Amino acid sequence: MRAELEGTGLCEVHVETIEESTSFRSGPALWEWIVWSNPIVESILGELQLRDGERARIEQAISELVHERADGGEVAVLRNPVNIGVGTVAERPAA
């Protein structure tokens, strides 16, 4: 990310990685969050032209993964690294 930002001409680039955590009690809760948090999801699902039952199979697989991640507990915690890059624009010499 640093190289990309510097490639655009930014100076004094600083990149920090933080971890975002989200918790879900069930697969359906995660599925709702996925589908309703970003309109692109429904667009992609529509383009896939899923057959009858395929969408339900995706939801079932998510439920199984959430249950597995909860590891016997009530909540599955999903962690995601987020990179944040900041830089400054180099001053241009006066003409």
Backbone as a ProteinNet text record, in pm:
[ID]
protein_1_A
[PRIMARY]
MRAELEGTGLCEVHVETIEESTSFRSGPALWEWIVWSNPIVESILGELQLRDGERARIEQAISELVHERADGGEVAVLRNPVNIGVGTVAERPAA
[TERTIARY]
82.7	0	87.7	196.6	286.7	336.5	380.5	433.4	326.7	203.8	95.4	70.9	67	43.9	159.1	280.6	396.7	398.6	351.2	344.7	249.3	155.8	63.6	122.4	240.1	304.7	293.4	231.1	220	354.7	378.4	500.6	465.2	566.2	548.2	435.2	441.6	336.8	353.6	243.7	239.4	125.8	156.1	54.4	45.2	-76.3	-101.9	-205.4	-187.5	-285.3	-354.5	-485.3	-564.2	-647.9	-704	-788.3	-931.4	-1020.5	-1162.9	-1220.4	-1303.7	-1368.4	-1519.6	-1587.1	-1732.6	-1775.8	-1884.9	-1933.5	-2071.6	-2092.7	-2220.8	-2263.3	-2390.8	-2445.4	-2495.1	-2510.7	-2563.6	-2526.4	-2538.6	-2516.6	-2614.6	-2745.5	-2840.3	-2807.2	-2754	-2716.1	-2601.3	-2503	-2392.3	-2441.7	-2528	-2581.3	-2654.3	-2737.5	-2809	-2711.4	-2607.6	-2507.6	-2437.4	-2401.4	-2333.8	-2423.5	-2547.1	-2637.9	-2681.9	-2706.4	-2761.3	-2655.5	-2529.4	-2427.4	-2369.6	-2394.7	-2335.6	-2423.7	-2472.2	-2561	-2492.6	-2361.6	-2289	-2315.7	-2339.1	-2360.7	-2479.6	-2592.9	-2710.9	-2686.3	-2611.6	-2578.9	-2497.8	-2399	-2315.7	-2398.1	-2479.1	-2563.3	-2656.6	-2710.2	-2796.3	-2722.6	-2599.2	-2519.4	-2481.5	-2474.7	-2439.2	-2549.8	-2669.8	-2784.3	-2795.1	-2803.6	-2809.5	-2934.8	-2920.7	-3034.5	-3109.4	-3230.1	-3309.3	-3225.1	-3224.7	-3154.6	-3009.8	-2947	-2805.4	-2784.3	-2873.5	-2862.6	-2880.8	-2975.7	-2996.6	-2873.1	-2805.1	-2682.5	-2571.6	-2562.6	-2464	-2493	-2620.1	-2659.4	-2628.4	-2652.3	-2623.9	-2473.8	-2393.8	-2248	-2200	-2255.9	-2219.2	-2257.9	-2373.7	-2416.9	-2319.3	-2275.5	-2179.6	-2046.9	-2002.1	-1875	-1883.1	-1996.7	-2013.8	-2014.8	-2085.2	-2089.7	-1949.4	-1874.5	-1737.5	-1648.9	-1661.2	-1578.8	-1612.8	-1740.1	-1780.7	-1715.1	-1675.1	-1600.8	-1666.9	-1795.7	-1867.9	-1922.8	-1883.5	-1934.4	-2060.8	-2109.6	-2233.2	-2208.2	-2085.3	-2057.4	-1933.6	-1943.2	-1827.3	-1770.9	-1643	-1577.9	-1495.5	-1526.2	-1453.8	-1360.5	-1234.8	-1134.3	-1085.6	-1066.4	-1027.6	-923.9	-806	-709.7	-754.2	-737.8	-773.1	-648.8	-606.3	-490	-535.7	-473.1	-505.2	-377.9	-385.8	-269.7	-295.4	-195.5	-206.1	-77.5	-93.2	23.4	-9.2	91.8	70	107	43.8	72.1	196	291.2	413.4	378.1	437.4	413.6	483	414	470.9	539.7	652.9	720.5	633.2	640.3	562.5	614.2	520.6	558.3	612.1
-118	0	125.1	117.4	233.5	267.9	166.7	190	249.9	202.7	256.7	403.7	438.6	577.5	666.8	617.7	696.2	709.9	606.7	610.1	716.4	759.6	866.6	1004.1	1008.5	1136.5	1182.6	1103.5	1142.9	1130.1	1216.7	1215.6	1183.1	1156.1	1128.5	1026.8	918.9	816.8	733.6	713.4	629.4	529.3	402.6	298.2	226.5	213.7	146.3	36.7	-75.5	-183.6	-196.4	-191.8	-214.9	-340.1	-393.1	-511.6	-477.5	-505.4	-485.4	-619.4	-617.3	-738.9	-721.1	-822.2	-824.2	-955.9	-952.3	-1070.5	-1107.9	-1238.4	-1287.8	-1408.4	-1411.5	-1521.6	-1637	-1610.2	-1715.3	-1688.1	-1793.2	-1777.4	-1681.1	-1692.2	-1596.7	-1451.2	-1427.2	-1290.3	-1241	-1327.3	-1289.7	-1269.9	-1359.3	-1347.8	-1215.4	-1178.4	-1050.5	-934.4	-941	-833.9	-824.8	-938.9	-940.8	-879.7	-926.6	-884.8	-740.1	-695.4	-561	-454.2	-491.9	-391.4	-328.5	-391.5	-339.8	-379	-282.9	-314.8	-397.4	-398.8	-475.5	-625.4	-671.2	-813.5	-864.7	-797.1	-841.8	-834.7	-737.2	-725.8	-847.7	-884.4	-1000.9	-1128.5	-1143.7	-1263.1	-1273.7	-1160	-1160.5	-1201.7	-1155.5	-1190.9	-1338.3	-1400.8	-1542.6	-1633.1	-1579.2	-1655.9	-1790.3	-1782.1	-1902	-1983.5	-2114.6	-2204.5	-2219.3	-2275.4	-2300.3	-2376.8	-2328.5	-2396.2	-2356.1	-2295.6	-2259.3	-2147.2	-2052	-1943.6	-1999.4	-2090.9	-2154.3	-2234	-2295.6	-2371.2	-2277.6	-2160.9	-2061.6	-2021	-1993.2	-1954.5	-2066.9	-2192.3	-2306.4	-2317.8	-2299.9	-2306.1	-2197.3	-2078.1	-1969.2	-2005.4	-2064.7	-2106.1	-2207	-2301.3	-2401.1	-2336.4	-2242.2	-2174.8	-2089	-2021.6	-1940.7	-2031.8	-2143.2	-2238.1	-2290.5	-2322.9	-2371	-2264.1	-2141	-2031.6	-2000.7	-2019.4	-1994	-2094.2	-2209	-2309.4	-2341.9	-2368.9	-2406.1	-2289.1	-2168.8	-2050.3	-2000.1	-1889.2	-1832.3	-1739	-1689.1	-1585.2	-1622.9	-1601.5	-1615.3	-1475.7	-1458.9	-1330.1	-1340.9	-1255.6	-1252.4	-1132.8	-1156.9	-1050.2	-1023.5	-895.7	-854.6	-742.5	-762.6	-651.9	-542	-418.1	-301.1	-213.5	-186.3	-101.1	41.8	133.8	275.6	347.2	413.5	484.3	633.9	710.8	856.6	914.1	1016.1	1084.1	1230	1306.1	1447.7	1473.6	1575	1614.7	1702.4	1672	1751.7	1890	1990	2125.9	2144.1	2209.8	2237.1	2372.7	2384.3	2516.2	2621	2740.4	2850.9	2875.6	2904.6	2928.9	3066.5
0	0	0	75.8	80.6	-60.1	-135.4	-270	-361.4	-350	-432.2	-400.4	-273	-234	-277.3	-259.4	-301.9	-453.9	-524.1	-670.1	-723	-640.4	-681.9	-655.2	-593	-566.1	-421.7	-336.6	-195.9	-126.6	-29.6	49.8	194.9	272	414.5	437	361.2	367.9	494.4	561.8	681.9	664.4	681.5	670.6	804.1	851.8	979.4	955.4	1021	1012.2	1147.5	1144.3	1265	1240.7	1345.9	1331.7	1367.8	1274.4	1297.3	1341.8	1443.8	1490.8	1486	1435.4	1437.2	1499.7	1573.6	1644.1	1593.1	1578.3	1530.6	1613.1	1649	1727.3	1640.7	1510.2	1423.3	1278.1	1198.4	1054.6	991.5	1023.9	965.8	1001.2	1119.8	1158.1	1070.4	1046.1	958.1	815.9	767.6	632	612.7	708.6	699	694.3	777.3	779.6	644.3	586.3	456.6	349.4	342.6	236	250.5	373.6	392.7	416.3	435.2	463.8	337.7	222.1	99.6	-19	-96.9	-209.2	-318.5	-319.8	-421.2	-405.3	-282.4	-257.3	-337.7	-328	-403	-552.8	-597.2	-738.9	-784.1	-705.2	-738.3	-733.5	-630.1	-620.5	-740.3	-785.3	-902.5	-1028.2	-1044.4	-1162.1	-1163.9	-1047.8	-1041.6	-1095.1	-1105.9	-1154.2	-1081.6	-949.2	-866.9	-897.2	-896.2	-915.1	-783.5	-792.4	-671.7	-570	-450	-342.1	-324.1	-424.5	-411.5	-309.7	-310.2	-212.5	-71.4	-55.2	75.6	117.1	20.9	52.5	98.9	38	81.9	226.4	254.6	390.7	489.9	449.3	536.5	563.6	460	476.1	571.4	560.7	651.7	794.2	812.5	946.9	1006.5	925.3	972.4	1010.6	929.8	958.4	1084.9	1104.5	1226.4	1348.5	1339	1450.5	1482	1378.1	1395.5	1459.5	1412	1463.9	1608.9	1647.6	1786.7	1880.8	1828.2	1905.3	2038.7	2033.3	2154.2	2233.3	2197.9	2267	2200.3	2248.8	2195	2077.4	2065	1965.8	1884.5	1754.8	1666.8	1643.6	1668.9	1647	1519.2	1424.1	1297.4	1299.1	1266.4	1268.8	1127	1098.6	965.3	974.4	915.8	916.4	820.9	864.9	783.7	773.4	650.3	628.7	605.2	676.9	664	620.9	507.7	456.3	450.8	492.9	494.7	436.8	356.5	302.2	275.3	242.6	211.2	65.5	11.5	-126	-124	-209.1	-217.1	-271.1	-211.1	-260.5	-394	-484.1	-616.4	-611.1	-674.2	-676.3	-746.1	-697.4	-757.4	-899.1	-988.3	-1127.9	-1148.4
[MASK]
+++++++++++++++++++++++++++++++++++++++++++++++++++++++++++++++++++++++++++++++++++++++++++++++

